[in-house]
Amino acid sequence: MSQPSLPNFTPAITRTWDDGINLLLSLIAMEELGMAHILNAKGEKIQFALGTIPGLTGATTNIADILAVNTSVQSTLDLLIKPEILLNLN
């Protein structure tokens, strides 16, 4: 079996300083949006465990279930906060 033959292709990609700034700001905004979605999901998880979502009746939870949800949410918050703390260190 022979090796594949690739054409000599060198694309000309040019980016300006403004393009770089816009891409960086877009990246930061998308990351923040992703974190907001994660936090919202965890908030809904807490509401479901406590039975405080209007119009939705969940299963009966005990204190062990609520503590497990609390631990899960706390570990998620720890993971989300670490990069923010590192960015703020000078």
Distance bins in CASP14 RR format, pairs under 12 A and 6 or more apart:
PFRMAT RR
TARGET T0000
AUTHOR 0000-0000-0000
RMODE 2
METHOD distances of the structure
MODEL  1
13 19 0 0 0 0 0 1 0 0 0 0 0
14 20 0 0 0 0 0 1 0 0 0 0 0
15 21 0 0 0 0 0 1 0 0 0 0 0
15 22 0 0 0 0 1 0 0 0 0 0 0
15 23 1 0 0 1 0 0 0 0 0 0 0
15 24 0 0 0 0 0 1 0 0 0 0 0
16 22 0 0 0 0 1 0 0 0 0 0 0
16 23 0 0 0 0 0 1 0 0 0 0 0
17 23 0 0 0 0 0 1 0 0 0 0 0
17 24 0 0 0 0 0 1 0 0 0 0 0
18 24 0 0 0 0 0 1 0 0 0 0 0
18 25 0 0 0 0 0 1 0 0 0 0 0
19 25 0 0 0 0 0 1 0 0 0 0 0
19 26 0 0 0 0 0 1 0 0 0 0 0
20 26 0 0 0 0 1 0 0 0 0 0 0
20 27 0 0 0 0 1 0 0 0 0 0 0
21 27 0 0 0 0 0 1 0 0 0 0 0
21 28 0 0 0 0 0 1 0 0 0 0 0
22 28 0 0 0 0 0 1 0 0 0 0 0
22 29 0 0 0 0 0 1 0 0 0 0 0
23 29 0 0 0 0 0 1 0 0 0 0 0
23 30 0 0 0 0 0 1 0 0 0 0 0
24 30 0 0 0 0 0 1 0 0 0 0 0
24 31 0 0 0 0 0 1 0 0 0 0 0
25 31 0 0 0 0 0 1 0 0 0 0 0
25 32 0 0 0 0 0 1 0 0 0 0 0
26 32 0 0 0 0 0 1 0 0 0 0 0
26 33 0 0 0 0 0 1 0 0 0 0 0
27 33 0 0 0 0 0 1 0 0 0 0 0
27 34 0 0 0 0 0 1 0 0 0 0 0
28 34 0 0 0 0 0 1 0 0 0 0 0
28 35 0 0 0 0 0 1 0 0 0 0 0
28 83 0 0 0 0 0 1 0 0 0 0 0
28 84 0 0 0 0 0 1 0 0 0 0 0
28 87 0 0 0 0 0 1 0 0 0 0 0
29 35 0 0 0 0 0 1 0 0 0 0 0
29 36 0 0 0 0 0 1 0 0 0 0 0
30 36 0 0 0 0 0 1 0 0 0 0 0
30 37 0 0 0 0 0 1 0 0 0 0 0
31 37 0 0 0 0 0 1 0 0 0 0 0
31 38 0 0 0 0 0 1 0 0 0 0 0
31 80 0 0 0 0 0 1 0 0 0 0 0
31 83 0 0 0 0 1 0 0 0 0 0 0
31 84 0 0 0 0 0 1 0 0 0 0 0
31 87 0 0 0 0 0 1 0 0 0 0 0
32 38 0 0 0 0 0 1 0 0 0 0 0
32 39 0 0 0 0 0 1 0 0 0 0 0
32 80 0 0 0 0 0 1 0 0 0 0 0
32 83 0 0 0 0 0 1 0 0 0 0 0
32 84 0 0 0 0 0 1 0 0 0 0 0
32 87 0 0 0 0 0 1 0 0 0 0 0
33 39 0 0 0 0 0 1 0 0 0 0 0
33 40 0 0 0 0 0 1 0 0 0 0 0
34 40 0 0 0 0 1 0 0 0 0 0 0
34 41 0 0 0 0 0 1 0 0 0 0 0
34 80 0 0 0 0 1 0 0 0 0 0 0
35 41 0 0 0 0 0 1 0 0 0 0 0
35 42 0 0 0 0 0 1 0 0 0 0 0
35 76 0 0 0 0 0 1 0 0 0 0 0
35 77 0 0 0 0 0 1 0 0 0 0 0
35 79 0 0 0 0 0 1 0 0 0 0 0
35 80 1 0 1 0 0 0 0 0 0 0 0
35 81 0 0 0 0 1 0 0 0 0 0 0
35 82 0 0 0 0 0 1 0 0 0 0 0
35 83 0 0 0 0 1 0 0 0 0 0 0
35 84 0 0 0 0 1 0 0 0 0 0 0
36 42 0 0 0 0 0 1 0 0 0 0 0
36 43 0 0 0 0 0 1 0 0 0 0 0
36 80 0 0 0 0 0 1 0 0 0 0 0
37 43 0 0 0 0 0 1 0 0 0 0 0
37 44 0 0 0 0 0 1 0 0 0 0 0
37 76 0 0 0 0 0 1 0 0 0 0 0
37 80 0 0 0 0 0 1 0 0 0 0 0
38 44 0 0 0 0 0 1 0 0 0 0 0
38 45 0 0 0 0 0 1 0 0 0 0 0
38 72 0 0 0 0 0 1 0 0 0 0 0
38 73 0 0 0 0 0 1 0 0 0 0 0
38 76 1 0 0 1 0 0 0 0 0 0 0
38 77 0 0 0 0 1 0 0 0 0 0 0
38 79 0 0 0 0 1 0 0 0 0 0 0
38 80 1 0 0 1 0 0 0 0 0 0 0
38 81 0 0 0 0 0 1 0 0 0 0 0
39 45 0 0 0 0 0 1 0 0 0 0 0
39 46 0 0 0 0 0 1 0 0 0 0 0
39 73 0 0 0 0 1 0 0 0 0 0 0
39 76 0 0 0 0 1 0 0 0 0 0 0
39 77 1 0 0 1 0 0 0 0 0 0 0
39 79 0 0 0 0 0 1 0 0 0 0 0
39 80 1 0 0 1 0 0 0 0 0 0 0
39 81 0 0 0 0 0 1 0 0 0 0 0
40 46 0 0 0 0 0 1 0 0 0 0 0
40 47 0 0 0 0 0 1 0 0 0 0 0
40 73 0 0 0 0 0 1 0 0 0 0 0
40 76 0 0 0 0 0 1 0 0 0 0 0
41 47 0 0 0 0 0 1 0 0 0 0 0
41 48 0 0 0 0 0 1 0 0 0 0 0
41 72 0 0 0 0 0 1 0 0 0 0 0
41 73 0 0 0 0 1 0 0 0 0 0 0
41 76 0 0 0 0 1 0 0 0 0 0 0
41 80 0 0 0 0 0 1 0 0 0 0 0
42 48 0 0 0 0 0 1 0 0 0 0 0
42 49 0 0 0 0 0 1 0 0 0 0 0
42 69 0 0 0 0 1 0 0 0 0 0 0
42 70 0 0 0 0 0 1 0 0 0 0 0
42 71 0 0 0 0 0 1 0 0 0 0 0
42 72 1 0 0 1 0 0 0 0 0 0 0
42 73 1 0 1 0 0 0 0 0 0 0 0
42 74 0 0 0 0 1 0 0 0 0 0 0
42 75 0 0 0 0 0 1 0 0 0 0 0
42 76 1 0 1 0 0 0 0 0 0 0 0
42 77 1 0 0 1 0 0 0 0 0 0 0
42 78 0 0 0 0 0 1 0 0 0 0 0
42 79 0 0 0 0 0 1 0 0 0 0 0
42 80 0 0 0 0 1 0 0 0 0 0 0
43 49 0 0 0 0 1 0 0 0 0 0 0
43 50 0 0 0 0 1 0 0 0 0 0 0
43 52 0 0 0 0 0 1 0 0 0 0 0
43 53 0 0 0 0 0 1 0 0 0 0 0
43 69 0 0 0 0 1 0 0 0 0 0 0
43 70 0 0 0 0 0 1 0 0 0 0 0
43 72 0 0 0 0 0 1 0 0 0 0 0
43 73 1 0 0 1 0 0 0 0 0 0 0
43 76 0 0 0 0 0 1 0 0 0 0 0
43 77 0 0 0 0 0 1 0 0 0 0 0
44 50 0 0 0 0 0 1 0 0 0 0 0
44 51 0 0 0 0 0 1 0 0 0 0 0
44 52 0 0 0 0 0 1 0 0 0 0 0
44 53 1 0 0 1 0 0 0 0 0 0 0
44 56 0 0 0 0 1 0 0 0 0 0 0
44 69 0 0 0 0 0 1 0 0 0 0 0
44 73 0 0 0 0 0 1 0 0 0 0 0
45 51 0 0 0 0 0 1 0 0 0 0 0
45 52 0 0 0 0 0 1 0 0 0 0 0
45 53 0 0 0 0 0 1 0 0 0 0 0
45 61 0 0 0 0 0 1 0 0 0 0 0
45 65 0 0 0 0 0 1 0 0 0 0 0
45 66 0 0 0 0 0 1 0 0 0 0 0
45 68 0 0 0 0 0 1 0 0 0 0 0
45 69 1 0 0 1 0 0 0 0 0 0 0
45 70 0 0 0 0 0 1 0 0 0 0 0
45 71 0 0 0 0 0 1 0 0 0 0 0
45 72 1 0 0 1 0 0 0 0 0 0 0
45 73 1 0 0 1 0 0 0 0 0 0 0
45 76 0 0 0 0 1 0 0 0 0 0 0
46 52 0 0 0 0 1 0 0 0 0 0 0
46 53 0 0 0 0 1 0 0 0 0 0 0
46 61 0 0 0 0 0 1 0 0 0 0 0
46 65 0 0 0 0 0 1 0 0 0 0 0
46 66 0 0 0 0 1 0 0 0 0 0 0
46 67 0 0 0 0 0 1 0 0 0 0 0
46 68 0 0 0 0 0 1 0 0 0 0 0
46 69 1 0 0 1 0 0 0 0 0 0 0
46 70 1 0 0 1 0 0 0 0 0 0 0
46 71 0 0 0 0 0 1 0 0 0 0 0
46 72 0 0 0 0 1 0 0 0 0 0 0
46 73 1 0 0 1 0 0 0 0 0 0 0
46 74 0 0 0 0 0 1 0 0 0 0 0
46 76 0 0 0 0 0 1 0 0 0 0 0
46 77 0 0 0 0 0 1 0 0 0 0 0
47 53 1 0 1 0 0 0 0 0 0 0 0
47 54 0 0 0 0 1 0 0 0 0 0 0
47 55 0 0 0 0 0 1 0 0 0 0 0
47 56 0 0 0 0 1 0 0 0 0 0 0
47 58 0 0 0 0 0 1 0 0 0 0 0
47 61 0 0 0 0 0 1 0 0 0 0 0
47 66 0 0 0 0 0 1 0 0 0 0 0
47 69 0 0 0 0 0 1 0 0 0 0 0
47 73 0 0 0 0 0 1 0 0 0 0 0
48 54 0 0 0 0 0 1 0 0 0 0 0
48 55 0 0 0 0 0 1 0 0 0 0 0
48 56 1 0 0 1 0 0 0 0 0 0 0
48 57 0 0 0 0 0 1 0 0 0 0 0
48 58 1 0 0 1 0 0 0 0 0 0 0
48 59 0 0 0 0 1 0 0 0 0 0 0
48 61 0 0 0 0 1 0 0 0 0 0 0
48 65 0 0 0 0 0 1 0 0 0 0 0
48 66 0 0 0 0 0 1 0 0 0 0 0
48 69 0 0 0 0 1 0 0 0 0 0 0
48 73 0 0 0 0 0 1 0 0 0 0 0
49 56 0 0 0 0 0 1 0 0 0 0 0
49 58 0 0 0 0 1 0 0 0 0 0 0
49 59 0 0 0 0 1 0 0 0 0 0 0
49 60 0 0 0 0 0 1 0 0 0 0 0
49 61 1 0 1 0 0 0 0 0 0 0 0
49 62 0 0 0 0 0 1 0 0 0 0 0
49 63 0 0 0 0 0 1 0 0 0 0 0
49 64 0 0 0 0 0 1 0 0 0 0 0
49 65 1 0 0 1 0 0 0 0 0 0 0
49 66 1 0 1 0 0 0 0 0 0 0 0
49 67 0 0 0 0 1 0 0 0 0 0 0
49 68 0 0 0 0 1 0 0 0 0 0 0
49 69 1 0 1 0 0 0 0 0 0 0 0
49 70 0 0 0 0 1 0 0 0 0 0 0
49 71 0 0 0 0 0 1 0 0 0 0 0
49 72 0 0 0 0 1 0 0 0 0 0 0
49 73 0 0 0 0 1 0 0 0 0 0 0
50 56 0 0 0 0 0 1 0 0 0 0 0
50 58 0 0 0 0 0 1 0 0 0 0 0
50 60 0 0 0 0 0 1 0 0 0 0 0
50 61 1 0 0 1 0 0 0 0 0 0 0
50 62 0 0 0 0 0 1 0 0 0 0 0
50 63 0 0 0 0 0 1 0 0 0 0 0
50 65 0 0 0 0 0 1 0 0 0 0 0
50 66 1 0 0 1 0 0 0 0 0 0 0
50 69 0 0 0 0 1 0 0 0 0 0 0
50 70 0 0 0 0 0 1 0 0 0 0 0
50 73 0 0 0 0 0 1 0 0 0 0 0
51 57 1 0 0 1 0 0 0 0 0 0 0
51 58 1 0 0 1 0 0 0 0 0 0 0
51 59 0 0 0 0 1 0 0 0 0 0 0
51 60 0 0 0 0 1 0 0 0 0 0 0
51 61 1 0 0 1 0 0 0 0 0 0 0
51 65 0 0 0 0 0 1 0 0 0 0 0
51 66 0 0 0 0 0 1 0 0 0 0 0
51 69 0 0 0 0 0 1 0 0 0 0 0
52 58 0 0 0 0 0 1 0 0 0 0 0
52 61 0 0 0 0 0 1 0 0 0 0 0
52 66 0 0 0 0 0 1 0 0 0 0 0
58 65 0 0 0 0 0 1 0 0 0 0 0
59 65 0 0 0 0 1 0 0 0 0 0 0
60 66 0 0 0 0 0 1 0 0 0 0 0
61 67 0 0 0 0 0 1 0 0 0 0 0
61 68 0 0 0 0 1 0 0 0 0 0 0
61 69 0 0 0 0 1 0 0 0 0 0 0
61 70 0 0 0 0 0 1 0 0 0 0 0
62 68 0 0 0 0 1 0 0 0 0 0 0
62 69 0 0 0 0 0 1 0 0 0 0 0
63 69 0 0 0 0 0 1 0 0 0 0 0
63 70 0 0 0 0 0 1 0 0 0 0 0
64 70 0 0 0 0 0 1 0 0 0 0 0
64 71 0 0 0 0 0 1 0 0 0 0 0
65 71 0 0 0 0 0 1 0 0 0 0 0
65 72 0 0 0 0 0 1 0 0 0 0 0
66 72 0 0 0 0 0 1 0 0 0 0 0
66 73 0 0 0 0 0 1 0 0 0 0 0
67 73 0 0 0 0 0 1 0 0 0 0 0
67 74 0 0 0 0 0 1 0 0 0 0 0
68 74 0 0 0 0 0 1 0 0 0 0 0
68 75 0 0 0 0 0 1 0 0 0 0 0
69 75 0 0 0 0 0 1 0 0 0 0 0
69 76 0 0 0 0 0 1 0 0 0 0 0
70 76 0 0 0 0 0 1 0 0 0 0 0
70 77 0 0 0 0 0 1 0 0 0 0 0
71 77 0 0 0 0 0 1 0 0 0 0 0
71 78 0 0 0 0 0 1 0 0 0 0 0
72 78 0 0 0 0 0 1 0 0 0 0 0
72 79 0 0 0 0 0 1 0 0 0 0 0
73 79 0 0 0 0 0 1 0 0 0 0 0
73 80 0 0 0 0 0 1 0 0 0 0 0
74 80 0 0 0 0 0 1 0 0 0 0 0
74 81 0 0 0 0 0 1 0 0 0 0 0
75 81 0 0 0 0 0 1 0 0 0 0 0
75 82 0 0 0 0 0 1 0 0 0 0 0
76 82 0 0 0 0 0 1 0 0 0 0 0
77 84 0 0 0 0 0 1 0 0 0 0 0
77 85 0 0 0 0 0 1 0 0 0 0 0
78 84 0 0 0 0 0 1 0 0 0 0 0
78 85 0 0 0 0 0 1 0 0 0 0 0
79 85 0 0 0 0 0 1 0 0 0 0 0
81 87 0 0 0 0 0 1 0 0 0 0 0
81 88 0 0 0 0 0 1 0 0 0 0 0
82 88 0 0 0 0 0 1 0 0 0 0 0
82 89 0 0 0 0 0 1 0 0 0 0 0
83 89 0 0 0 0 0 1 0 0 0 0 0
END
